[in-house]
Amino acid sequence: MDPQDIGKKTSFTMFNEDGTKSTITLEKHVADALHTIGNVHGFIQETYNKVSLLKPHLTSMQKGDVVRDLALVKAKETPAYKKYMNDLRNSL
């Protein structure tokens, strides 16, 4: 993870509650941190499925926002994210 990657995004394919293929985009540093702990595609799909079950009244965009928020929370738990933030802080 590189502080130069600020603003870059990474897209992942997933399936919505109707089984339609869709795309969700995460900040690159969040995706990179999640990659250090496992299968990001699997995490995104499982999280989207849970959000869809628990919050069926949300729009697809709102569900995606919740998934992005939860991905950030998970990423912040990783040593890679903590190192990235420390490196970023030190580069300022």
LINGIJO-V206769 format. One record per run of one state. SS is the DSSP state (helix for helix, strand for strand, loop for the rest). FROM is the first residue (numbers start at 1). TO is the last residue. If there is no record, write none. Layout:
BEGIN
ss=SS from=FROM to=TO
ss=SS from=FROM to=TO
END
This chain:
BEGIN
ss=loop from=1 to=2
ss=helix from=3 to=5
ss=loop from=6 to=8
ss=strand from=9 to=15
ss=loop from=16 to=20
ss=strand from=21 to=27
ss=helix from=28 to=35
ss=loop from=36 to=39
ss=helix from=40 to=54
ss=loop from=55 to=59
ss=helix from=60 to=76
ss=loop from=77 to=78
ss=helix from=79 to=91
ss=loop from=92 to=92
END
